[in-house]
Amino acid sequence: MLPDGVEWIREEVRLFDPERNRVVTAKRKTIDYDFLVVATGLRYDYERIDGLKREMIGSKGIASVYLNDTLKGEEIGGKSTWEWFRQIRMAAEKRASGKPLKILFTQLSSPVKGQGTGEKTLFLCNDMFRGSSPFGGEDIRRNVKFVFAKKEKEFLGIDSYDRALEERIDDSGNMEKAFGDDLVEIDSDRQTAVFDYHDFEKTEWNEKREAFDVVPVIKKAMMKYDFIHITPPMKSVHAVANSPLAWQTGERKGWLAVDPSILRHVEYPNVFGIGDVLGIPGGKSAGSIYREGPVLEKNLVAAMEGKEPVTEFDGYTSCPLHIKCGETMPNSIITVWRLRYLSIPYKPDGYGGFRIFICSKRSTSISFCGESCRPETKRGLEFEGRWKIVGNHETSFARSVLLH
Ligand SMILES: Cc1cc2nc3c(=O)[nH]c(=O)nc-3n(C[C@H](O)[C@H](O)[C@H](O)COP(=O)(O)OP(=O)(O)OC[C@H]3O[C@@H](n4cnc5c(N)ncnc54)[C@H](O)[C@@H]3O)c2cc1C
């Protein structure tokens, strides 16, 4: 897949030195550059949850579909979660319907890649008990109870999408949500999860306002579970987070400090970024990358020619929501344009506000295929020059979009 003129150095970058226009690899190789594109993705921070170790995932009833290590080339989350599904199904078959298994899905407060993945996994898991999944069997949904716990008090923060999901949950009869609950600790032996619940408490009566004053409080809440699925906290990779390339303060601290519209670094004009590493508002998704690719291409070429950036990223992100095996949510929003931060006026058919794609039945990943296969996003980067790719695994999505 690598075009001519690209040299692939299969090493991890340990140090970014944008003052000297160079990077240093794990094997202490120094590489100078004229222009730099950072596409290092993100890392999972399972250990932020007290009592949890990465190695525990896949045992003790704990799963995480995210579990992988792109530096090592390990992608085991999907496979081990499928196995987790199978184990729950077997346990549920032995359960009496009056004593359902409790299956907990958690999502913490941090930027999440593949927004909606926790929700998808929840719905697919429930589908497995219906008997219609590849596992087959009887409909034993009455033997399981799901709780979806997350710190935010909404699913994706988009009214119509969230309403559709709430309806699904309410109609299911075996799912409930626990919003405001942020997982902080896990006791795997006692099968208990501990949450910080972010709330407000009344203090004194305020005569002027004729209301009680309120202060934010964090209360502890415990929840027993039989099985738990964890969406991990996500962070920028160390080399970026500890470099001058990262935002140094604020809620995006550690993520690559680019201008969200032109994808160029805010301080180093010869540095660009793409993919999950970006410290910009909005989604971290493959869908976003397909839109970022052409923007990066044009602005990078302009910079190489000494010109100003010529185009802007619109903040697009997408998330096909699978609610059954082989089926995305019928007549629901599966693709969303989030442009609030760019202040582009709303245009129903254009690049403003929300644009909604309606998904018909039985169309897996319709948005993904539909969108990502658009000819303009598949266009290659065809310009002269030498590229060096520094990285030691081939799964970088951003890289493949750039080089396609
Ligand atoms: C379970 C799951 C479901 C998802 N569902 C969807 C979906 O439905 N729709 C959607 O659009 N997106 C989805 N996504 C998100 C999508 O997969 C990611 O947004 C995308 O893969 C990110 O690509 P990236 O190239 O930025 O990062 P990655 O693919 O993580 O690649 C980063 C690369 O950088 C390398 N690297 C890391 N550190 C260094 C370093 N210091 N030096 C050199 N190289 C380094 C790594 O080895 C890796 O090869 C999902 C993701 C997951 C995990």
The ligand as a MOL file (V3000), in Angstrom:
LIG
                    3D

  0  0  0     0  0            999 V3000
M  V30 BEGIN CTAB
M  V30 COUNTS 53 58 0 0 0
M  V30 BEGIN ATOM
M  V30 1 C -14.2220 -1.0140 19.4070 0
M  V30 2 C -14.1480 0.1710 18.4930 0
M  V30 3 C -15.2480 0.5230 17.7100 0
M  V30 4 C -15.2040 1.6140 16.8740 0
M  V30 5 N -16.2980 1.9350 16.0910 0
M  V30 6 C -16.2190 2.9360 15.1820 0
M  V30 7 C -17.3010 3.2140 14.2860 0
M  V30 8 O -18.3200 2.5410 14.2980 0
M  V30 9 N -17.1800 4.2410 13.4110 0
M  V30 10 C -16.0410 4.9840 13.3530 0
M  V30 11 O -15.9790 5.8720 12.5160 0
M  V30 12 N -15.0060 4.7640 14.1960 0
M  V30 13 C -15.0590 3.7620 15.1050 0
M  V30 14 N -13.9960 3.5010 15.9470 0
M  V30 15 C -12.8860 4.4680 16.0220 0
M  V30 16 C -11.8140 4.2790 14.9790 0
M  V30 17 O -11.4210 2.9410 14.8840 0
M  V30 18 C -10.6360 5.1820 15.3940 0
M  V30 19 O -11.0880 6.5120 15.4970 0
M  V30 20 C -9.5070 5.1330 14.3820 0
M  V30 21 O -9.0680 3.8160 14.1790 0
M  V30 22 C -8.3420 5.9740 14.8770 0
M  V30 23 O -7.3180 5.9220 13.9310 0
M  V30 24 P -5.8900 6.6050 14.1980 0
M  V30 25 O -5.0790 6.3200 12.9810 0
M  V30 26 O -6.0390 8.0030 14.6640 0
M  V30 27 O -5.3140 5.8060 15.4410 0
M  V30 28 P -4.8640 4.2550 15.5000 0
M  V30 29 O -5.6060 3.4460 14.5110 0
M  V30 30 O -4.9060 3.8970 16.9390 0
M  V30 31 O -3.3470 4.2770 15.0120 0
M  V30 32 C -2.3230 4.9240 15.7440 0
M  V30 33 C -1.0050 4.3440 15.2520 0
M  V30 34 O 0.0520 5.1210 15.7920 0
M  V30 35 C 1.0350 4.2120 16.2920 0
M  V30 36 N 1.7240 4.8980 17.3760 0
M  V30 37 C 1.2810 5.1370 18.6470 0
M  V30 38 N 2.2020 5.8060 19.3380 0
M  V30 39 C 3.2580 5.9880 18.4960 0
M  V30 40 C 4.5240 6.6060 18.6320 0
M  V30 41 N 4.8960 7.1830 19.7770 0
M  V30 42 N 5.3520 6.5950 17.5750 0
M  V30 43 C 4.9920 6.0350 16.3900 0
M  V30 44 N 3.8050 5.4340 16.1960 0
M  V30 45 C 2.9500 5.4310 17.2420 0
M  V30 46 C 0.2900 2.9800 16.7410 0
M  V30 47 O 1.1250 1.8430 16.7210 0
M  V30 48 C -0.7880 2.9000 15.6770 0
M  V30 49 O -0.3430 2.1550 14.5710 0
M  V30 50 C -14.0200 2.4010 16.8090 0
M  V30 51 C -12.9070 2.0340 17.5780 0
M  V30 52 C -12.9620 0.9320 18.4050 0
M  V30 53 C -11.7460 0.5580 19.2140 0
M  V30 END ATOM
M  V30 BEGIN BOND
M  V30 1 1 1 2
M  V30 2 1 2 3
M  V30 3 2 2 52
M  V30 4 2 3 4
M  V30 5 1 4 5
M  V30 6 1 4 50
M  V30 7 2 5 6
M  V30 8 1 6 7
M  V30 9 1 6 13
M  V30 10 2 7 8
M  V30 11 1 7 9
M  V30 12 1 9 10
M  V30 13 2 10 11
M  V30 14 1 10 12
M  V30 15 2 12 13
M  V30 16 1 13 14
M  V30 17 1 14 15
M  V30 18 1 14 50
M  V30 19 1 15 16
M  V30 20 1 16 17
M  V30 21 1 16 18
M  V30 22 1 18 19
M  V30 23 1 18 20
M  V30 24 1 20 21
M  V30 25 1 20 22
M  V30 26 1 22 23
M  V30 27 1 23 24
M  V30 28 2 24 25
M  V30 29 1 24 26
M  V30 30 1 24 27
M  V30 31 1 27 28
M  V30 32 2 28 29
M  V30 33 1 28 30
M  V30 34 1 28 31
M  V30 35 1 31 32
M  V30 36 1 32 33
M  V30 37 1 33 34
M  V30 38 1 33 48
M  V30 39 1 34 35
M  V30 40 1 35 36
M  V30 41 1 35 46
M  V30 42 1 36 37
M  V30 43 1 36 45
M  V30 44 2 37 38
M  V30 45 1 38 39
M  V30 46 1 39 40
M  V30 47 2 39 45
M  V30 48 1 40 41
M  V30 49 2 40 42
M  V30 50 1 42 43
M  V30 51 2 43 44
M  V30 52 1 44 45
M  V30 53 1 46 47
M  V30 54 1 46 48
M  V30 55 1 48 49
M  V30 56 2 50 51
M  V30 57 1 51 52
M  V30 58 1 52 53
M  V30 END BOND
M  V30 END CTAB
M  END
